Amino acid sequence: MTNEELFLAARTAVDRTALERYKKAEGVDEDDEVQKRAAVARFRQLPLLLIPPLRDYAYSVAEKSRGIKINGDTKFLATLWIYGATHIKNGYRFDRSLNDFIQLLHERAREVAPKGQGWVIEPTTTLNGHRTNASTVAMHALFLDCDSSGEWDKTVSTLHALDLAFVAYQSGGYQPSIPKWRIVLPLSTPFDTSSEELRAVWKNVYHHARVVFGALGELLGEGFDPRTDTPAIPWFLTEKREVGDTPRQIISCTDGHALDLMAMVMALPTIEDVQPTVHTHRGEIKSTGLSDEKLDELISELSRVTNAVPSGRHDLYLAIPGVLLDRGVPPDEVIAIIEGVSASYPRKHPDKHRDNVHNARTTVSKWEAGAPVTRIGTLNERWPAIAQVLDRLIPDPFTAQMIATTQWDSTTVATPSMPDAPVAPIRKKKPKLTPLGKEIKSLIPQMEKSINPLRRLGAVLVTRILAGESFESAQSTPEQVDQLVNTAVGTLGFNLPETTWAEILDLAKHTLLTMNFTQSVARVKAAELAFLKGQRKRRKWNAKQDAKTQQERAEAQSFFEEAARIRNAQ
């Protein structure tokens, strides 16, 4: 087994469903609390990550993931809620240093707070101080939670050996027999979570990091908690549960490297089994009734594609309602659509039809309560044809549309069809241009005047990159988007032969990381090759130009020498 295969196997072994799979395999009665507690205790002692080759591989990946050097004076941006986990509004902006964050942990370690009532922090930037995924636009640190999977000694010593900056602290429920603690790793650059797509990327990157650091810490069971992968997780500080409890310990190393998550992603294999995306907060989605024509069209088109699904229909009828609700379809119409689609199945199974409708009602109830529901990620992974029908008939309000009006030679580049009218882009405001962005912007007028249609197309696409916009639309296929991305970054490579790929990736991440994790990583790797190819073309072009210039100079020198010889002869 290769290192990559070993890593992917470990990732599956400790994912969110690992404990439930283990209990099912053990035949645990879910109604028997004694059996369940015993099964959990056994699971947490399994050596799922205690594999020497896996640890060696994780160490090499962590070495490649060291970002910029930081210290205690480095900014540690976060949001703080001081009234417990149930208060999700009115968060305070924590715009202080890393040392100040550590001092806050020490101060709170002397305080007492019952479970769920302590201060909550998130390493986030939010739109409005609300602790919801939809309000979270950036992550500034990686928090990992250990719940009885082992002590922190190995993790701490390994982080020191790697020269990574970190903060480790015992959580409120810590007991000597029940080690509960957290690791905080500052990020070298903020991780954008301003859209549903980018939040899905964050979740998958988070699970990659869980495996890496869980293996490095030689933790048992599932390692670090897999249920803390969403941006809006309430991270409690260091308050004691009881007055007689000893203060929680804090260990830190502020002088070291920040964690470069993108470098970690690029050093790890692409995953094939992306976990389904779930929706944990309702968000501000306007629910509008469908016309009779649209309702009939949805039932007809969904019936056509779902009738071809041979198995897994239970999961299918959990996923479709979640997508419809997320896109503004009223709950009663969601049930009507599911009833019509399920009833259209050629082979009539009354029991299964009742189950399908029951699944839809269950999803609606969860959605209305703000509980997690399965969403478009499951359809994209397992039934892409069904996802495409929904994208076409009820477009995702969070997805940016393709270029509205562009002129280029369609015989040169295959392009997706253009929508009649663009919707609001994912990013509500243009990002502030960096010096590199300004340099690129100055090149656009020259590119627009080129006789080469590819360069003119590149000018349009680069403009979209500078605006932080996606190339995706409901009409475009992933292959078409990949082609446009590669054209854009290839153009940048040709025009910026001395610029590094890391600089371009930082500039274009909003455009590249808008799909699920697997597609994002594949797109980034393909884009890097296109960028380097563009630079190679520029170097060849420069060499030809230099050779041509040298030849012209030689010819001119020869002419002058011949003219001087004739003049002297006279």
C-alpha positions in Angstrom: 0.0 0.0 0.0 1.4 3.4 -1.0 1.5 6.3 1.5 -1.4 8.0 -0.4 -3.5 4.8 -0.1 -2.6 4.5 3.5 -3.7 8.0 4.2 -7.0 7.7 2.4 -7.7 4.5 4.3 -7.0 6.1 7.6 -9.2 9.1 6.7 -12.1 6.8 6.0 -11.4 4.8 9.2 -11.8 7.9 11.4 -14.4 9.9 9.6 -17.7 11.1 11.0 -19.4 7.8 10.4 -16.7 5.6 11.9 -18.2 5.2 15.4 -21.6 4.4 14.0 -20.1 1.8 11.6 -18.3 0.2 14.5 -21.4 0.0 16.7 -23.4 -1.5 13.8 -20.6 -4.1 13.2 -20.6 -4.9 16.9 -24.4 -5.4 16.9 -24.9 -2.7 19.5 -28.5 -2.2 20.6 -29.1 1.6 20.2 -31.7 1.5 22.9 -29.3 0.0 25.5 -27.3 2.8 27.0 -24.9 0.4 28.8 -24.1 -1.3 25.5 -23.6 2.0 23.7 -21.2 3.4 26.4 -19.2 0.2 26.4 -18.9 0.3 22.6 -17.8 3.9 22.6 -15.1 3.1 25.2 -13.9 0.1 23.1 -13.8 2.2 19.9 -11.8 5.0 21.6 -9.1 2.4 22.3 -8.7 1.2 18.7 -5.2 2.0 17.3 -6.7 3.3 14.0 -3.9 5.9 13.6 -1.1 4.1 15.3 0.6 3.0 12.1 4.3 4.0 11.8 4.3 4.5 8.0 1.3 6.8 8.4 3.0 8.8 11.1 6.1 9.2 8.9 4.0 10.3 6.0 2.1 12.7 8.2 5.3 14.2 9.5 6.6 14.8 5.9 3.3 16.5 5.0 3.5 18.7 8.1 7.0 19.7 7.2 5.7 20.9 3.8 2.9 22.8 5.5 5.0 25.2 7.4 4.1 28.7 6.5 5.4 32.1 7.5 7.2 32.7 10.7 5.2 34.4 13.4 5.6 35.3 17.1 3.6 36.4 20.1 3.0 39.8 18.7 1.3 38.4 15.5 -2.4 39.3 15.2 -4.8 36.6 16.3 -8.2 37.5 14.8 -11.3 35.9 16.4 -14.8 36.5 17.5 -15.8 36.1 21.2 -19.2 35.4 22.7 -19.4 35.7 26.5 -22.9 34.4 27.3 -22.5 30.7 26.6 -23.2 28.4 23.6 -26.9 29.3 23.2 -26.1 33.0 22.5 -25.1 33.2 18.8 -25.5 36.9 18.2 -23.6 40.0 19.3 -20.1 38.5 19.1 -17.2 40.7 20.1 -14.3 41.3 17.7 -11.1 39.9 19.2 -8.5 41.9 17.2 -5.5 41.3 19.5 -2.1 39.5 19.5 -1.4 35.8 19.9 0.0 36.6 23.4 -3.3 38.4 24.3 -5.2 35.3 23.3 -3.0 33.2 25.6 -3.4 35.7 28.4 -7.2 35.4 27.9 -7.0 31.6 28.4 -5.0 32.0 31.6 -7.6 34.5 32.9 -10.5 32.3 32.1 -8.8 29.3 33.7 -9.4 30.8 37.1 -13.1 31.2 36.5 -16.0 28.7 37.0 -18.7 28.1 34.4 -21.2 25.2 34.2 -21.1 23.1 31.0 -22.3 25.1 28.0 -22.2 28.4 29.8 -18.6 29.5 29.4 -17.1 32.0 27.0 -17.0 30.9 23.4 -14.4 31.8 20.8 -14.1 31.2 17.1 -11.0 32.0 15.0 -13.3 33.8 12.5 -14.2 36.9 10.8 -18.0 37.3 10.6 -20.3 39.6 8.7 -22.5 40.6 11.6 -21.1 39.0 14.8 -23.5 36.1 14.5 -22.2 32.6 15.2 -23.6 30.9 12.1 -21.9 29.2 9.1 -23.5 31.7 6.7 -22.1 34.7 8.6 -18.6 33.3 8.8 -16.4 34.7 6.0 -12.9 33.7 7.0 -11.0 31.3 9.3 -7.7 32.5 10.9 -6.7 29.3 12.9 -7.3 25.6 13.0 -8.8 24.3 16.3 -8.6 20.5 16.9 -10.5 18.9 19.8 -9.3 15.7 21.6 -12.0 13.9 23.6 -10.5 11.0 25.5 -8.3 9.8 22.6 -5.0 10.3 24.4 -2.8 12.8 26.2 -1.2 15.8 24.5 2.5 15.0 25.2 3.3 13.5 21.8 1.4 16.1 19.9 3.1 19.0 21.8 6.6 17.5 21.4 6.0 16.9 17.6 4.8 20.4 17.1 7.9 21.7 18.8 10.1 19.5 16.5 8.3 20.8 13.5 8.8 24.4 14.7 5.0 25.1 14.3 3.5 27.8 16.4 0.6 26.5 18.6 -1.5 26.9 21.7 -2.7 23.9 23.6 -5.2 24.0 26.5 -7.3 21.7 28.6 -11.0 22.1 28.1 -13.6 22.5 30.9 -14.5 18.8 31.1 -10.9 17.7 31.5 -10.1 15.0 34.1 -6.9 13.0 34.6 -8.8 9.8 33.6 -10.7 11.6 30.7 -8.1 13.8 28.8 -10.0 16.6 27.0 -7.9 19.2 25.3 -7.5 21.4 22.2 -4.8 22.4 19.9 -4.9 25.8 18.2 -2.7 26.3 15.1 -2.6 29.9 13.6 -2.9 29.9 9.8 -0.4 31.7 7.6 -3.2 33.2 5.5 -7.0 33.4 6.2 -9.1 30.6 4.8 -12.0 32.0 2.8 -15.4 30.6 3.9 -17.6 33.3 2.4 -19.7 30.9 0.3 -21.3 27.5 0.6 -18.8 26.0 -1.8 -15.8 27.4 0.2 -17.3 26.2 3.5 -17.5 22.7 2.0 -13.8 23.0 1.0 -13.0 24.0 4.6 -14.7 21.0 6.0 -12.8 18.6 3.8 -9.4 20.3 4.4 -10.3 20.1 8.2 -10.7 16.3 8.0 -7.3 16.0 6.1 -5.7 18.0 8.9 -7.4 15.8 11.6 -5.7 12.7 10.2 -2.3 14.4 9.8 -2.1 15.7 13.4 -4.0 12.7 14.9 -1.3 10.4 13.5 1.5 12.8 14.7 0.0 12.7 18.2 -0.5 9.0 18.1 -4.0 9.3 19.2 -6.4 6.4 19.6 -9.8 5.8 18.2 -11.0 8.5 15.8 -8.2 10.9 16.9 -9.3 14.5 16.9 -13.1 15.0 17.0 -14.6 14.7 13.4 -17.7 16.6 14.4 -16.1 20.0 14.7 -15.5 20.6 11.0 -17.9 23.5 10.4 -16.7 27.1 10.7 -19.3 28.0 13.3 -18.2 25.6 16.0 -18.5 27.0 19.6 -15.0 26.6 21.1 -15.2 27.0 24.9 -12.3 28.5 26.7 -10.6 27.3 29.9 -13.2 27.8 32.6 -13.5 25.1 35.3 -16.7 23.2 35.9 -16.5 23.2 39.7 -14.9 25.5 42.2 -12.6 22.7 43.6 -11.3 21.8 40.1 -7.7 22.6 39.4 -7.1 25.3 36.8 -6.9 24.1 33.3 -3.3 23.9 31.9 -2.1 25.9 28.9 1.0 25.2 26.8 2.1 27.5 24.0 4.8 28.1 21.5 4.4 31.5 19.8 7.7 31.7 17.9 7.4 29.3 15.0 5.8 28.7 11.6 2.1 29.3 11.0 0.2 26.5 9.3 -0.1 26.7 5.5 -3.3 24.7 4.8 -3.1 25.1 1.1 0.4 23.6 1.1 -0.9 20.7 3.2 -3.7 20.1 0.6 -1.3 20.1 -2.2 1.0 17.6 -0.4 -1.9 15.1 0.2 -3.7 12.8 -2.2 -7.1 13.7 -3.7 -9.9 12.1 -1.9 -12.5 10.0 -3.8 -15.1 9.6 -1.0 -16.1 13.2 -0.1 -18.5 13.2 2.8 -22.0 14.6 2.1 -22.4 18.3 2.7 -25.0 19.1 5.4 -26.8 22.3 6.2 -26.7 23.3 9.9 -28.4 26.7 9.8 -31.4 27.8 7.8 -29.9 31.0 6.6 -31.8 33.9 5.0 -33.3 32.2 2.0 -36.6 33.6 0.7 -39.2 30.9 0.2 -41.4 31.5 -2.9 -44.2 29.4 -4.3 -43.7 27.6 -7.6 -46.0 28.1 -10.6 -48.0 25.0 -11.7 -45.9 24.8 -14.8 -42.7 24.9 -12.8 -44.0 22.3 -10.4 -45.0 19.9 -13.2 -41.7 20.5 -14.9 -39.8 19.6 -11.8 -41.7 16.4 -11.2 -41.4 15.4 -14.8 -37.6 16.0 -15.0 -36.8 14.6 -11.6 -38.9 11.5 -12.4 -37.0 11.0 -15.6 -33.6 10.9 -13.9 -34.5 9.3 -10.6 -36.2 6.4 -12.3 -32.8 5.4 -13.6 -31.3 5.1 -10.1 -30.9 1.4 -9.4 -30.2 1.6 -5.7 -29.7 3.9 -2.7 -33.1 5.5 -3.1 -33.4 6.0 0.6 -30.5 8.4 0.6 -31.7 10.0 -2.6 -35.1 10.9 -1.0 -33.2 12.5 1.9 -31.0 14.6 -0.3 -33.5 16.0 -2.9 -35.8 17.7 -0.3 -32.8 19.3 1.4 -31.7 20.9 -1.9 -35.2 22.0 -2.7 -35.6 23.7 0.7 -32.2 25.3 0.5 -33.2 26.9 -2.9 -36.4 28.4 -1.6 -39.1 25.8 -2.4 -41.8 25.9 0.3 -42.0 22.8 2.5 -45.5 21.8 1.4 -44.4 22.0 -2.3 -41.3 19.9 -1.5 -43.6 17.1 -0.2 -45.8 17.4 -3.3 -42.7 17.1 -5.6 -41.4 14.1 -3.7 -44.8 12.4 -3.8 -45.1 12.9 -7.5 -41.6 11.8 -8.3 -41.8 8.7 -6.1 -45.2 7.7 -7.5 -43.8 7.8 -11.0 -41.4 4.9 -10.4 -42.3 2.2 -13.0 -42.3 -0.6 -10.5 -44.9 0.1 -7.8 -43.9 -0.5 -4.2 -46.4 1.1 -1.8 -44.1 0.5 1.2 -41.1 2.1 -0.4 -43.3 5.0 -1.7 -44.4 5.6 1.9 -40.8 5.5 3.1 -39.7 8.0 0.4 -42.4 10.5 1.5 -41.6 9.8 5.2 -37.9 10.6 4.4 -39.0 13.9 2.8 -41.1 14.9 5.8 -38.2 14.0 8.1 -35.9 16.3 6.1 -38.4 19.1 6.2 -38.8 18.8 10.0 -35.1 18.9 10.5 -34.7 21.8 8.2 -37.4 23.8 9.9 -35.7 23.1 13.3 -32.3 24.2 12.0 -30.9 20.7 12.3 -28.4 19.3 9.7 -29.9 18.0 6.5 -28.2 16.4 3.5 -27.7 18.8 0.6 -26.4 19.2 -2.9 -23.0 17.7 -2.0 -24.5 14.2 -1.8 -26.2 14.6 -5.2 -23.1 15.9 -6.8 -21.1 13.0 -5.6 -23.6 10.1 -6.1 -26.1 11.3 -8.7 -24.7 14.2 -10.7 -27.4 13.9 -13.4 -30.0 14.7 -10.7 -27.9 17.6 -9.4 -27.7 19.0 -12.9 -31.5 18.9 -13.3 -31.9 20.9 -10.1 -29.2 23.3 -11.1 -30.9 23.9 -14.4 -34.5 24.2 -13.1 -33.8 25.9 -9.6 -30.4 27.5 -9.7 -28.4 27.7 -6.5 -28.8 31.4 -5.3 -25.2 31.2 -4.0 -23.6 30.2 -7.3 -22.1 32.9 -9.4 -23.1 33.0 -13.1 -20.8 32.7 -16.0 -19.5 35.7 -18.0 -22.6 37.6 -19.2 -21.2 39.1 -22.4 -17.9 38.1 -24.0 -16.6 38.3 -27.6 -14.2 35.7 -28.8 -13.6 33.2 -31.5 -15.8 30.2 -30.5 -13.9 27.9 -33.0 -10.7 28.4 -31.0 -12.0 27.7 -27.5 -15.0 25.6 -26.5 -17.1 27.7 -24.1 -20.3 27.1 -22.1 -23.5 28.8 -23.2 -24.0 32.3 -21.7 -27.1 32.9 -19.5 -29.4 35.7 -20.5 -29.0 37.7 -17.3 -26.4 37.3 -14.5 -27.3 36.9 -10.9 -25.5 38.4 -7.9 -22.0 37.0 -7.6 -20.8 35.0 -4.6 -18.6 37.8 -3.3 -20.6 40.9 -2.5 -17.7 43.3 -2.8 -14.5 43.3 -4.8 -11.4 42.2 -2.9 -8.8 44.9 -2.4 -6.1 44.5 -5.1 -2.6 43.6 -4.0 0.5 45.0 -5.8 0.5 41.8 -7.9 -3.2 42.4 -8.7 -2.5 45.9 -9.7 0.3 44.8 -12.0 -2.0 42.2 -13.6 -4.7 44.8 -14.1 -2.3 47.1 -15.9 -1.7 44.3 -18.5 -5.4 43.8 -19.3 -5.7 46.7 -21.9 -2.8 45.3 -23.9 -4.3 41.8 -23.8 -7.7 43.1 -25.0 -6.1 44.6 -28.1 -4.3 41.4 -29.0 -5.1 39.8 -32.4 -4.9 36.4 -30.6 -8.4 35.5 -29.5 -7.1 33.4 -26.7 -5.4 36.4 -25.2 -8.6 38.5 -25.6 -10.5 35.7 -23.8 -7.7 35.7 -21.2 -8.2 39.4 -20.5 -11.9 38.7 -19.7 -11.2 35.8 -17.5 -8.4 37.5 -15.6 -10.7 40.4 -14.9 -13.1 37.9 -13.3 -10.2 36.6 -11.2 -9.3 40.0 -10.0 -12.9 40.5 -9.0 -12.8 37.3 -6.9 -15.6 35.8 -9.0 -16.3 32.2 -10.0 -16.4 30.9 -13.6 -19.2 28.5 -12.8 -22.9 28.6 -13.8 -25.8 26.3 -13.9 -25.2 25.8 -17.7 -21.4 25.0 -17.5 -19.8 21.7 -17.0 -16.8 21.1 -14.7 -14.7 20.4 -17.8 -15.7 23.7 -19.4 -14.9 25.6 -16.2 -11.5 23.8 -16.0 -10.7 24.9 -19.5 -11.5 28.5 -18.8 -9.5 28.4 -15.6 -6.5 26.9 -17.4 -6.8 29.6 -20.1 -6.8 32.3 -17.5 -3.9 31.1 -15.5 -2.0 30.2 -18.7 -2.4 33.8 -19.8 -1.1 35.0 -16.4 1.9 32.6 -16.7 2.8 34.0 -20.1 2.5 37.6 -19.0 4.2 37.1 -15.6 7.2 34.9 -16.2 8.9 35.8 -12.9 5.9 35.4 -10.6 5.5 32.2 -8.5 2.5 29.9 -8.6 1.9 30.5 -4.8 1.3 34.2 -5.5 -1.1 33.4 -8.3 -2.9 30.8 -6.2 -3.4 33.3 -3.3 -4.8 35.8 -5.8 -7.1 33.3 -7.6 -8.3 31.1 -4.7 -11.8 32.5 -4.9 -12.1 31.4 -8.5 -10.4 28.0 -8.0 -12.0 26.8 -4.7 -15.7 26.9 -5.6 -16.4 23.2 -6.0 -16.2 20.3 -3.7 -12.8 19.3 -2.2 -11.9 16.7 -4.7 -12.7 18.9 -7.7 -10.9 21.9 -6.1 -7.7 20.1 -5.5 -7.7 18.6 -9.1 -8.5 22.0 -10.5 -5.6 23.7 -8.5 -3.1 21.1 -9.7 -4.2 21.3 -13.4 -4.1 25.1 -13.1 -0.6 25.0 -11.8 0.5 23.0 -14.8 -1.2 25.5 -17.1 0.4 28.4 -15.4 3.9 26.8 -15.6 3.2 25.9 -19.3 2.4 29.6 -19.9 5.7 30.6 -18.3 7.6 28.1 -20.4 5.9 29.5 -23.6 7.0 33.0 -22.5 10.6 31.9 -21.9 10.7 30.3 -25.4 9.1 33.4 -26.9 11.7 35.5 -25.0 14.5 33.3 -26.3 13.3 33.7 -29.9 13.0 37.4 -29.5 16.5 37.6 -28.0 17.8 35.5 -30.9 16.0 37.7 -33.4 17.4 40.8 -31.7 20.9 39.4 -31.7 20.6 38.5 -35.4 19.3 42.0 -36.2 22.2 43.5 -34.2 24.7 41.3 -36.0 23.3 42.2 -39.4 23.3 45.9 -38.5 26.9 45.6 -37.2 27.9 43.8 -40.4 26.3 46.5 -42.5 28.1 49.3 -40.5 31.4 47.5 -40.9 30.9 47.0 -44.6 29.9 50.7 -45.0 33.0 51.7 -43.0 35.2 49.5 -45.2 33.8 51.0 -48.4 34.2 54.5 -47.0 37.8 53.8 -46.0 38.6 52.3 -49.4 37.5 55.5 -51.1 
